Amino acid sequence: MKKLLWQSYESRERIIIFYMDRQHRVTGRYIRVLEMHDESLLAYCYFRKEVRSFRIENILSAGTAGRRVGA
């Protein structure tokens, strides 16, 4: 999973993460990693439309974001 987070940071690509918030709810977010730290990361959250901080230990899974296909 950390490899994918680093890949998003280096390539500036959007990924999807599923994480547990402070109220122990699992939620999914499309993000682009801006900074990587030992225990957290700073990312642009496409849902909130702002830069957010995520604790790495609370990220349950991460995956590549599929590209949208228009009609």
mmCIF file of the N, C-alpha and C atoms, coordinates in Angstrom:
data_MODEL
# 
_entry.id   MODEL 
# 
loop_
_atom_site.group_PDB 
_atom_site.id 
_atom_site.type_symbol 
_atom_site.label_atom_id 
_atom_site.label_alt_id 
_atom_site.label_comp_id 
_atom_site.label_asym_id 
_atom_site.label_entity_id 
_atom_site.label_seq_id 
_atom_site.pdbx_PDB_ins_code 
_atom_site.Cartn_x 
_atom_site.Cartn_y 
_atom_site.Cartn_z 
_atom_site.occupancy 
_atom_site.B_iso_or_equiv 
_atom_site.pdbx_formal_charge 
_atom_site.auth_seq_id 
_atom_site.auth_comp_id 
_atom_site.auth_asym_id 
_atom_site.auth_atom_id 
_atom_site.pdbx_PDB_model_num 
ATOM 1   N N  . MET A 1 1  ? 0.818   -1.180 0.000   1.00 0.00 ? 1  MET A N  1 
ATOM 2   C CA . MET A 1 1  ? 0.000   0.000  0.000   1.00 0.00 ? 1  MET A CA 1 
ATOM 3   C C  . MET A 1 1  ? 0.873   1.259  0.000   1.00 0.00 ? 1  MET A C  1 
ATOM 4   N N  . LYS A 1 2  ? 1.947   1.267  0.798   1.00 0.00 ? 2  LYS A N  1 
ATOM 5   C CA . LYS A 1 2  ? 2.817   2.439  0.835   1.00 0.00 ? 2  LYS A CA 1 
ATOM 6   C C  . LYS A 1 2  ? 3.443   2.712  -0.530  1.00 0.00 ? 2  LYS A C  1 
ATOM 7   N N  . LYS A 1 3  ? 3.675   1.644  -1.275  1.00 0.00 ? 3  LYS A N  1 
ATOM 8   C CA . LYS A 1 3  ? 4.238   1.809  -2.621  1.00 0.00 ? 3  LYS A CA 1 
ATOM 9   C C  . LYS A 1 3  ? 3.282   2.618  -3.498  1.00 0.00 ? 3  LYS A C  1 
ATOM 10  N N  . LEU A 1 4  ? 1.990   2.320  -3.407  1.00 0.00 ? 4  LEU A N  1 
ATOM 11  C CA . LEU A 1 4  ? 0.998   3.043  -4.192  1.00 0.00 ? 4  LEU A CA 1 
ATOM 12  C C  . LEU A 1 4  ? 0.889   4.495  -3.733  1.00 0.00 ? 4  LEU A C  1 
ATOM 13  N N  . LEU A 1 5  ? 0.992   4.732  -2.440  1.00 0.00 ? 5  LEU A N  1 
ATOM 14  C CA . LEU A 1 5  ? 0.971   6.100  -1.919  1.00 0.00 ? 5  LEU A CA 1 
ATOM 15  C C  . LEU A 1 5  ? 2.161   6.891  -2.456  1.00 0.00 ? 5  LEU A C  1 
ATOM 16  N N  . TRP A 1 6  ? 3.351   6.266  -2.442  1.00 0.00 ? 6  TRP A N  1 
ATOM 17  C CA . TRP A 1 6  ? 4.542   6.922  -2.987  1.00 0.00 ? 6  TRP A CA 1 
ATOM 18  C C  . TRP A 1 6  ? 4.386   7.162  -4.480  1.00 0.00 ? 6  TRP A C  1 
ATOM 19  N N  . GLN A 1 7  ? 3.797   6.210  -5.182  1.00 0.00 ? 7  GLN A N  1 
ATOM 20  C CA . GLN A 1 7  ? 3.592   6.347  -6.621  1.00 0.00 ? 7  GLN A CA 1 
ATOM 21  C C  . GLN A 1 7  ? 2.684   7.548  -6.907  1.00 0.00 ? 7  GLN A C  1 
ATOM 22  N N  . SER A 1 8  ? 1.631   7.723  -6.129  1.00 0.00 ? 8  SER A N  1 
ATOM 23  C CA . SER A 1 8  ? 0.748   8.872  -6.292  1.00 0.00 ? 8  SER A CA 1 
ATOM 24  C C  . SER A 1 8  ? 1.508   10.166 -6.037  1.00 0.00 ? 8  SER A C  1 
ATOM 25  N N  . TYR A 1 9  ? 2.369   10.151 -5.028  1.00 0.00 ? 9  TYR A N  1 
ATOM 26  C CA . TYR A 1 9  ? 3.174   11.334 -4.702  1.00 0.00 ? 9  TYR A CA 1 
ATOM 27  C C  . TYR A 1 9  ? 4.121   11.678 -5.851  1.00 0.00 ? 9  TYR A C  1 
ATOM 28  N N  . GLU A 1 10 ? 4.826   10.683 -6.359  1.00 0.00 ? 10 GLU A N  1 
ATOM 29  C CA . GLU A 1 10 ? 5.832   10.929 -7.392  1.00 0.00 ? 10 GLU A CA 1 
ATOM 30  C C  . GLU A 1 10 ? 5.216   11.269 -8.751  1.00 0.00 ? 10 GLU A C  1 
ATOM 31  N N  . SER A 1 11 ? 4.131   10.619 -9.108  1.00 0.00 ? 11 SER A N  1 
ATOM 32  C CA . SER A 1 11 ? 3.545   10.818 -10.432 1.00 0.00 ? 11 SER A CA 1 
ATOM 33  C C  . SER A 1 11 ? 2.398   11.831 -10.431 1.00 0.00 ? 11 SER A C  1 
ATOM 34  N N  . ARG A 1 12 ? 1.991   12.265 -9.234  1.00 0.00 ? 12 ARG A N  1 
ATOM 35  C CA . ARG A 1 12 ? 0.881   13.217 -9.077  1.00 0.00 ? 12 ARG A CA 1 
ATOM 36  C C  . ARG A 1 12 ? -0.431  12.636 -9.609  1.00 0.00 ? 12 ARG A C  1 
ATOM 37  N N  . GLU A 1 13 ? -0.582  11.318 -9.494  1.00 0.00 ? 13 GLU A N  1 
ATOM 38  C CA . GLU A 1 13 ? -1.799  10.646 -9.963  1.00 0.00 ? 13 GLU A CA 1 
ATOM 39  C C  . GLU A 1 13 ? -2.820  10.528 -8.842  1.00 0.00 ? 13 GLU A C  1 
ATOM 40  N N  . ARG A 1 14 ? -4.076  10.505 -9.227  1.00 0.00 ? 14 ARG A N  1 
ATOM 41  C CA . ARG A 1 14 ? -5.181  10.345 -8.285  1.00 0.00 ? 14 ARG A CA 1 
ATOM 42  C C  . ARG A 1 14 ? -5.332  8.867  -7.944  1.00 0.00 ? 14 ARG A C  1 
ATOM 43  N N  . ILE A 1 15 ? -5.561  8.580  -6.672  1.00 0.00 ? 15 ILE A N  1 
ATOM 44  C CA . ILE A 1 15 ? -5.827  7.221  -6.211  1.00 0.00 ? 15 ILE A CA 1 
ATOM 45  C C  . ILE A 1 15 ? -7.067  7.248  -5.319  1.00 0.00 ? 15 ILE A C  1 
ATOM 46  N N  . ILE A 1 16 ? -7.565  6.068  -4.978  1.00 0.00 ? 16 ILE A N  1 
ATOM 47  C CA . ILE A 1 16 ? -8.672  5.973  -4.037  1.00 0.00 ? 16 ILE A CA 1 
ATOM 48  C C  . ILE A 1 16 ? -8.157  5.295  -2.784  1.00 0.00 ? 16 ILE A C  1 
ATOM 49  N N  . ILE A 1 17 ? -8.562  5.813  -1.625  1.00 0.00 ? 17 ILE A N  1 
ATOM 50  C CA . ILE A 1 17 ? -8.220  5.175  -0.356  1.00 0.00 ? 17 ILE A CA 1 
ATOM 51  C C  . ILE A 1 17 ? -9.498  4.913  0.426   1.00 0.00 ? 17 ILE A C  1 
ATOM 52  N N  . PHE A 1 18 ? -9.443  3.885  1.243   1.00 0.00 ? 18 PHE A N  1 
ATOM 53  C CA . PHE A 1 18 ? -10.494 3.604  2.210   1.00 0.00 ? 18 PHE A CA 1 
ATOM 54  C C  . PHE A 1 18 ? -9.832  3.694  3.575   1.00 0.00 ? 18 PHE A C  1 
ATOM 55  N N  . TYR A 1 19 ? -10.409 4.509  4.454   1.00 0.00 ? 19 TYR A N  1 
ATOM 56  C CA . TYR A 1 19 ? -9.782  4.713  5.751   1.00 0.00 ? 19 TYR A CA 1 
ATOM 57  C C  . TYR A 1 19 ? -10.833 4.812  6.839   1.00 0.00 ? 19 TYR A C  1 
ATOM 58  N N  . MET A 1 20 ? -10.371 4.672  8.083   1.00 0.00 ? 20 MET A N  1 
ATOM 59  C CA . MET A 1 20 ? -11.239 4.769  9.240   1.00 0.00 ? 20 MET A CA 1 
ATOM 60  C C  . MET A 1 20 ? -11.044 6.149  9.864   1.00 0.00 ? 20 MET A C  1 
ATOM 61  N N  . ASP A 1 21 ? -12.140 6.895  10.005  1.00 0.00 ? 21 ASP A N  1 
ATOM 62  C CA . ASP A 1 21 ? -12.031 8.230  10.580  1.00 0.00 ? 21 ASP A CA 1 
ATOM 63  C C  . ASP A 1 21 ? -12.050 8.164  12.107  1.00 0.00 ? 21 ASP A C  1 
ATOM 64  N N  . ARG A 1 22 ? -12.037 9.309  12.744  1.00 0.00 ? 22 ARG A N  1 
ATOM 65  C CA . ARG A 1 22 ? -11.964 9.369  14.218  1.00 0.00 ? 22 ARG A CA 1 
ATOM 66  C C  . ARG A 1 22 ? -13.178 8.757  14.901  1.00 0.00 ? 22 ARG A C  1 
ATOM 67  N N  . GLN A 1 23 ? -14.306 8.722  14.207  1.00 0.00 ? 23 GLN A N  1 
ATOM 68  C CA . GLN A 1 23 ? -15.524 8.111  14.765  1.00 0.00 ? 23 GLN A CA 1 
ATOM 69  C C  . GLN A 1 23 ? -15.637 6.637  14.375  1.00 0.00 ? 23 GLN A C  1 
ATOM 70  N N  . HIS A 1 24 ? -14.548 6.077  13.865  1.00 0.00 ? 24 HIS A N  1 
ATOM 71  C CA . HIS A 1 24 ? -14.461 4.666  13.478  1.00 0.00 ? 24 HIS A CA 1 
ATOM 72  C C  . HIS A 1 24 ? -15.409 4.305  12.334  1.00 0.00 ? 24 HIS A C  1 
ATOM 73  N N  . ARG A 1 25 ? -15.675 5.279  11.467  1.00 0.00 ? 25 ARG A N  1 
ATOM 74  C CA . ARG A 1 25 ? -16.459 5.020  10.264  1.00 0.00 ? 25 ARG A CA 1 
ATOM 75  C C  . ARG A 1 25 ? -15.493 4.814  9.104   1.00 0.00 ? 25 ARG A C  1 
ATOM 76  N N  . VAL A 1 26 ? -15.802 3.835  8.267   1.00 0.00 ? 26 VAL A N  1 
ATOM 77  C CA . VAL A 1 26 ? -14.973 3.584  7.086   1.00 0.00 ? 26 VAL A CA 1 
ATOM 78  C C  . VAL A 1 26 ? -15.525 4.432  5.949   1.00 0.00 ? 26 VAL A C  1 
ATOM 79  N N  . THR A 1 27 ? -14.639 5.142  5.296   1.00 0.00 ? 27 THR A N  1 
ATOM 80  C CA . THR A 1 27 ? -15.034 6.020  4.204   1.00 0.00 ? 27 THR A CA 1 
ATOM 81  C C  . THR A 1 27 ? -14.010 5.946  3.079   1.00 0.00 ? 27 THR A C  1 
ATOM 82  N N  . GLY A 1 28 ? -14.443 6.246  1.895   1.00 0.00 ? 28 GLY A N  1 
ATOM 83  C CA . GLY A 1 28 ? -13.547 6.234  0.744   1.00 0.00 ? 28 GLY A CA 1 
ATOM 84  C C  . GLY A 1 28 ? -13.341 7.640  0.215   1.00 0.00 ? 28 GLY A C  1 
ATOM 85  N N  . ARG A 1 29 ? -12.142 7.914  -0.253  1.00 0.00 ? 29 ARG A N  1 
ATOM 86  C CA . ARG A 1 29 ? -11.818 9.231  -0.794  1.00 0.00 ? 29 ARG A CA 1 
ATOM 87  C C  . ARG A 1 29 ? -10.893 9.082  -2.000  1.00 0.00 ? 29 ARG A C  1 
ATOM 88  N N  . TYR A 1 30 ? -11.129 9.906  -3.008  1.00 0.00 ? 30 TYR A N  1 
ATOM 89  C CA . TYR A 1 30 ? -10.182 10.044 -4.101  1.00 0.00 ? 30 TYR A CA 1 
ATOM 90  C C  . TYR A 1 30 ? -9.213  11.142 -3.689  1.00 0.00 ? 30 TYR A C  1 
ATOM 91  N N  . ILE A 1 31 ? -7.924  10.836 -3.728  1.00 0.00 ? 31 ILE A N  1 
ATOM 92  C CA . ILE A 1 31 ? -6.914  11.797 -3.287  1.00 0.00 ? 31 ILE A CA 1 
ATOM 93  C C  . ILE A 1 31 ? -5.740  11.834 -4.262  1.00 0.00 ? 31 ILE A C  1 
ATOM 94  N N  . ARG A 1 32 ? -4.935  12.881 -4.131  1.00 0.00 ? 32 ARG A N  1 
ATOM 95  C CA . ARG A 1 32 ? -3.630  12.977 -4.798  1.00 0.00 ? 32 ARG A CA 1 
ATOM 96  C C  . ARG A 1 32 ? -2.647  13.361 -3.700  1.00 0.00 ? 32 ARG A C  1 
ATOM 97  N N  . VAL A 1 33 ? -1.652  12.514 -3.463  1.00 0.00 ? 33 VAL A N  1 
ATOM 98  C CA . VAL A 1 33 ? -0.704  12.712 -2.369  1.00 0.00 ? 33 VAL A CA 1 
ATOM 99  C C  . VAL A 1 33 ? 0.218   13.889 -2.692  1.00 0.00 ? 33 VAL A C  1 
ATOM 100 N N  . LEU A 1 34 ? 0.319   14.828 -1.742  1.00 0.00 ? 34 LEU A N  1 
ATOM 101 C CA . LEU A 1 34 ? 1.170   16.002 -1.894  1.00 0.00 ? 34 LEU A CA 1 
ATOM 102 C C  . LEU A 1 34 ? 2.457   15.889 -1.091  1.00 0.00 ? 34 LEU A C  1 
ATOM 103 N N  . GLU A 1 35 ? 2.370   15.291 0.102   1.00 0.00 ? 35 GLU A N  1 
ATOM 104 C CA . GLU A 1 35 ? 3.532   15.105 0.971   1.00 0.00 ? 35 GLU A CA 1 
ATOM 105 C C  . GLU A 1 35 ? 3.406   13.773 1.689   1.00 0.00 ? 35 GLU A C  1 
ATOM 106 N N  . MET A 1 36 ? 4.544   13.104 1.879   1.00 0.00 ? 36 MET A N  1 
ATOM 107 C CA . MET A 1 36 ? 4.588   11.855 2.637   1.00 0.00 ? 36 MET A CA 1 
ATOM 108 C C  . MET A 1 36 ? 5.432   12.077 3.881   1.00 0.00 ? 36 MET A C  1 
ATOM 109 N N  . HIS A 1 37 ? 4.929   11.616 5.025   1.00 0.00 ? 37 HIS A N  1 
ATOM 110 C CA . HIS A 1 37 ? 5.647   11.671 6.292   1.00 0.00 ? 37 HIS A CA 1 
ATOM 111 C C  . HIS A 1 37 ? 5.658   10.265 6.884   1.00 0.00 ? 37 HIS A C  1 
ATOM 112 N N  . ASP A 1 38 ? 6.372   10.082 7.984   1.00 0.00 ? 38 ASP A N  1 
ATOM 113 C CA . ASP A 1 38 ? 6.468   8.754  8.594   1.00 0.00 ? 38 ASP A CA 1 
ATOM 114 C C  . ASP A 1 38 ? 5.107   8.185  8.985   1.00 0.00 ? 38 ASP A C  1 
ATOM 115 N N  . GLU A 1 39 ? 4.268   8.999  9.608   1.00 0.00 ? 39 GLU A N  1 
ATOM 116 C CA . GLU A 1 39 ? 3.001   8.500  10.125  1.00 0.00 ? 39 GLU A CA 1 
ATOM 117 C C  . GLU A 1 39 ? 1.765   9.085  9.458   1.00 0.00 ? 39 GLU A C  1 
ATOM 118 N N  . SER A 1 40 ? 1.956   10.038 8.564   1.00 0.00 ? 40 SER A N  1 
ATOM 119 C CA . SER A 1 40 ? 0.811   10.679 7.926   1.00 0.00 ? 40 SER A CA 1 
ATOM 120 C C  . SER A 1 40 ? 1.162   11.119 6.515   1.00 0.00 ? 40 SER A C  1 
ATOM 121 N N  . LEU A 1 41 ? 0.141   11.556 5.812   1.00 0.00 ? 41 LEU A N  1 
ATOM 122 C CA . LEU A 1 41 ? 0.366   12.124 4.491   1.00 0.00 ? 41 LEU A CA 1 
ATOM 123 C C  . LEU A 1 41 ? -0.559  13.317 4.314   1.00 0.00 ? 41 LEU A C  1 
ATOM 124 N N  . LEU A 1 42 ? -0.147  14.216 3.477   1.00 0.00 ? 42 LEU A N  1 
ATOM 125 C CA . LEU A 1 42 ? -0.934  15.380 3.123   1.00 0.00 ? 42 LEU A CA 1 
ATOM 126 C C  . LEU A 1 42 ? -1.382  15.171 1.689   1.00 0.00 ? 42 LEU A C  1 
ATOM 127 N N  . ALA A 1 43 ? -2.676  15.332 1.442   1.00 0.00 ? 43 ALA A N  1 
ATOM 128 C CA . ALA A 1 43 ? -3.208  15.033 0.116   1.00 0.00 ? 43 ALA A CA 1 
ATOM 129 C C  . ALA A 1 43 ? -4.334  15.979 -0.241  1.00 0.00 ? 43 ALA A C  1 
ATOM 130 N N  . TYR A 1 44 ? -4.501  16.179 -1.541  1.00 0.00 ? 44 TYR A N  1 
ATOM 131 C CA . TYR A 1 44 ? -5.680  16.905 -2.010  1.00 0.00 ? 44 TYR A CA 1 
ATOM 132 C C  . TYR A 1 44 ? -6.821  15.898 -2.073  1.00 0.00 ? 44 TYR A C  1 
ATOM 133 N N  . CYS A 1 45 ? -7.919  16.213 -1.389  1.00 0.00 ? 45 CYS A N  1 
ATOM 134 C CA . CYS A 1 45 ? -9.103  15.352 -1.359  1.00 0.00 ? 45 CYS A CA 1 
ATOM 135 C C  . CYS A 1 45 ? -10.107 15.891 -2.374  1.00 0.00 ? 45 CYS A C  1 
ATOM 136 N N  . TYR A 1 46 ? -10.427 15.092 -3.371  1.00 0.00 ? 46 TYR A N  1 
ATOM 137 C CA . TYR A 1 46 ? -11.351 15.514 -4.416  1.00 0.00 ? 46 TYR A CA 1 
ATOM 138 C C  . TYR A 1 46 ? -12.784 15.602 -3.911  1.00 0.00 ? 46 TYR A C  1 
ATOM 139 N N  . PHE A 1 47 ? -13.126 14.885 -2.856  1.00 0.00 ? 47 PHE A N  1 
ATOM 140 C CA . PHE A 1 47 ? -14.478 14.942 -2.290  1.00 0.00 ? 47 PHE A CA 1 
ATOM 141 C C  . PHE A 1 47 ? -14.685 16.247 -1.529  1.00 0.00 ? 47 PHE A C  1 
ATOM 142 N N  . ARG A 1 48 ? -13.728 16.587 -0.662  1.00 0.00 ? 48 ARG A N  1 
ATOM 143 C CA . ARG A 1 48 ? -13.820 17.817 0.141   1.00 0.00 ? 48 ARG A CA 1 
ATOM 144 C C  . ARG A 1 48 ? -13.350 19.052 -0.621  1.00 0.00 ? 48 ARG A C  1 
ATOM 145 N N  . LYS A 1 49 ? -12.625 18.809 -1.721  1.00 0.00 ? 49 LYS A N  1 
ATOM 146 C CA . LYS A 1 49 ? -12.057 19.885 -2.531  1.00 0.00 ? 49 LYS A CA 1 
ATOM 147 C C  . LYS A 1 49 ? -11.125 20.778 -1.719  1.00 0.00 ? 49 LYS A C  1 
ATOM 148 N N  . GLU A 1 50 ? -10.292 20.107 -0.916  1.00 0.00 ? 50 GLU A N  1 
ATOM 149 C CA . GLU A 1 50 ? -9.305  20.820 -0.113  1.00 0.00 ? 50 GLU A CA 1 
ATOM 150 C C  . GLU A 1 50 ? -8.188  19.875 0.292   1.00 0.00 ? 50 GLU A C  1 
ATOM 151 N N  . VAL A 1 51 ? -7.101  20.457 0.772   1.00 0.00 ? 51 VAL A N  1 
ATOM 152 C CA . VAL A 1 51 ? -5.968  19.663 1.236   1.00 0.00 ? 51 VAL A CA 1 
ATOM 153 C C  . VAL A 1 51 ? -6.305  19.115 2.621   1.00 0.00 ? 51 VAL A C  1 
ATOM 154 N N  . ARG A 1 52 ? -6.070  17.819 2.791   1.00 0.00 ? 52 ARG A N  1 
ATOM 155 C CA . ARG A 1 52 ? -6.399  17.139 4.053   1.00 0.00 ? 52 ARG A CA 1 
ATOM 156 C C  . ARG A 1 52 ? -5.207  16.312 4.507   1.00 0.00 ? 52 ARG A C  1 
ATOM 157 N N  . SER A 1 53 ? -5.171  16.010 5.788   1.00 0.00 ? 53 SER A N  1 
ATOM 158 C CA . SER A 1 53 ? -4.139  15.158 6.369   1.00 0.00 ? 53 SER A CA 1 
ATOM 159 C C  . SER A 1 53 ? -4.760  13.808 6.709   1.00 0.00 ? 53 SER A C  1 
ATOM 160 N N  . PHE A 1 54 ? -4.040  12.723 6.392   1.00 0.00 ? 54 PHE A N  1 
ATOM 161 C CA . PHE A 1 54 ? -4.514  11.369 6.673   1.00 0.00 ? 54 PHE A CA 1 
ATOM 162 C C  . PHE A 1 54 ? -3.435  10.613 7.427   1.00 0.00 ? 54 PHE A C  1 
ATOM 163 N N  . ARG A 1 55 ? -3.814  9.950  8.518   1.00 0.00 ? 55 ARG A N  1 
ATOM 164 C CA . ARG A 1 55 ? -2.871  9.090  9.243   1.00 0.00 ? 55 ARG A CA 1 
ATOM 165 C C  . ARG A 1 55 ? -2.747  7.785  8.455   1.00 0.00 ? 55 ARG A C  1 
ATOM 166 N N  . ILE A 1 56 ? -1.514  7.405  8.164   1.00 0.00 ? 56 ILE A N  1 
ATOM 167 C CA . ILE A 1 56 ? -1.272  6.210  7.356   1.00 0.00 ? 56 ILE A CA 1 
ATOM 168 C C  . ILE A 1 56 ? -1.816  4.957  8.047   1.00 0.00 ? 56 ILE A C  1 
ATOM 169 N N  . GLU A 1 57 ? -1.725  4.900  9.361   1.00 0.00 ? 57 GLU A N  1 
ATOM 170 C CA . GLU A 1 57 ? -2.214  3.712  10.082  1.00 0.00 ? 57 GLU A CA 1 
ATOM 171 C C  . GLU A 1 57 ? -3.722  3.547  9.958   1.00 0.00 ? 57 GLU A C  1 
ATOM 172 N N  . ASN A 1 58 ? -4.455  4.606  9.630   1.00 0.00 ? 58 ASN A N  1 
ATOM 173 C CA . ASN A 1 58 ? -5.910  4.523  9.478   1.00 0.00 ? 58 ASN A CA 1 
ATOM 174 C C  . ASN A 1 58 ? -6.349  4.212  8.052   1.00 0.00 ? 58 ASN A C  1 
ATOM 175 N N  . ILE A 1 59 ? -5.402  4.172  7.113   1.00 0.00 ? 59 ILE A N  1 
ATOM 176 C CA . ILE A 1 59 ? -5.745  3.816  5.737   1.00 0.00 ? 59 ILE A CA 1 
ATOM 177 C C  . ILE A 1 59 ? -5.827  2.298  5.651   1.00 0.00 ? 59 ILE A C  1 
ATOM 178 N N  . LEU A 1 60 ? -7.008  1.805  5.328   1.00 0.00 ? 60 LEU A N  1 
ATOM 179 C CA . LEU A 1 60 ? -7.253  0.364  5.298   1.00 0.00 ? 60 LEU A CA 1 
ATOM 180 C C  . LEU A 1 60 ? -6.820  -0.257 3.981   1.00 0.00 ? 60 LEU A C  1 
ATOM 181 N N  . SER A 1 61 ? -7.029  0.470  2.885   1.00 0.00 ? 61 SER A N  1 
ATOM 182 C CA . SER A 1 61 ? -6.600  -0.006 1.574   1.00 0.00 ? 61 SER A CA 1 
ATOM 183 C C  . SER A 1 61 ? -6.492  1.179  0.621   1.00 0.00 ? 61 SER A C  1 
ATOM 184 N N  . ALA A 1 62 ? -5.776  0.950  -0.467  1.00 0.00 ? 62 ALA A N  1 
ATOM 185 C CA . ALA A 1 62 ? -5.599  1.980  -1.493  1.00 0.00 ? 62 ALA A CA 1 
ATOM 186 C C  . ALA A 1 62 ? -5.572  1.302  -2.846  1.00 0.00 ? 62 ALA A C  1 
ATOM 187 N N  . GLY A 1 63 ? -6.030  2.001  -3.856  1.00 0.00 ? 63 GLY A N  1 
ATOM 188 C CA . GLY A 1 63 ? -6.030  1.439  -5.198  1.00 0.00 ? 63 GLY A CA 1 
ATOM 189 C C  . GLY A 1 63 ? -5.958  2.550  -6.236  1.00 0.00 ? 63 GLY A C  1 
ATOM 190 N N  . THR A 1 64 ? -5.693  2.141  -7.458  1.00 0.00 ? 64 THR A N  1 
ATOM 191 C CA . THR A 1 64 ? -5.637  3.117  -8.535  1.00 0.00 ? 64 THR A CA 1 
ATOM 192 C C  . THR A 1 64 ? -7.055  3.578  -8.847  1.00 0.00 ? 64 THR A C  1 
ATOM 193 N N  . ALA A 1 65 ? -7.158  4.830  -9.226  1.00 0.00 ? 65 ALA A N  1 
ATOM 194 C CA . ALA A 1 65 ? -8.471  5.391  -9.571  1.00 0.00 ? 65 ALA A CA 1 
ATOM 195 C C  . ALA A 1 65 ? -8.708  5.186  -11.046 1.00 0.00 ? 65 ALA A C  1 
ATOM 196 N N  . GLY A 1 66 ? -9.818  4.587  -11.384 1.00 0.00 ? 66 GLY A N  1 
ATOM 197 C CA . GLY A 1 66 ? -10.155 4.390  -12.783 1.00 0.00 ? 66 GLY A CA 1 
ATOM 198 C C  . GLY A 1 66 ? -10.433 5.709  -13.471 1.00 0.00 ? 66 GLY A C  1 
ATOM 199 N N  . ARG A 1 67 ? -10.134 5.773  -14.710 1.00 0.00 ? 67 ARG A N  1 
ATOM 200 C CA . ARG A 1 67 ? -10.397 6.996  -15.476 1.00 0.00 ? 67 ARG A CA 1 
ATOM 201 C C  . ARG A 1 67 ? -11.858 7.003  -15.945 1.00 0.00 ? 67 ARG A C  1 
ATOM 202 N N  . ARG A 1 68 ? -12.464 8.185  -15.884 1.00 0.00 ? 68 ARG A N  1 
ATOM 203 C CA . ARG A 1 68 ? -13.848 8.319  -16.352 1.00 0.00 ? 68 ARG A CA 1 
ATOM 204 C C  . ARG A 1 68 ? -13.879 8.330  -17.858 1.00 0.00 ? 68 ARG A C  1 
ATOM 205 N N  . VAL A 1 69 ? -14.915 7.708  -18.403 1.00 0.00 ? 69 VAL A N  1 
ATOM 206 C CA . VAL A 1 69 ? -15.102 7.689  -19.841 1.00 0.00 ? 69 VAL A CA 1 
ATOM 207 C C  . VAL A 1 69 ? -16.342 8.487  -20.158 1.00 0.00 ? 69 VAL A C  1 
ATOM 208 N N  . GLY A 1 70 ? -16.202 9.509  -20.954 1.00 0.00 ? 70 GLY A N  1 
ATOM 209 C CA . GLY A 1 70 ? -17.351 10.364 -21.312 1.00 0.00 ? 70 GLY A CA 1 
ATOM 210 C C  . GLY A 1 70 ? -18.093 9.831  -22.507 1.00 0.00 ? 70 GLY A C  1 
ATOM 211 N N  . ALA A 1 71 ? -19.330 10.287 -22.659 1.00 0.00 ? 71 ALA A N  1 
ATOM 212 C CA . ALA A 1 71 ? -20.157 9.859  -23.802 1.00 0.00 ? 71 ALA A CA 1 
ATOM 213 C C  . ALA A 1 71 ? -19.944 10.775 -24.985 1.00 0.00 ? 71 ALA A C  1 
# 
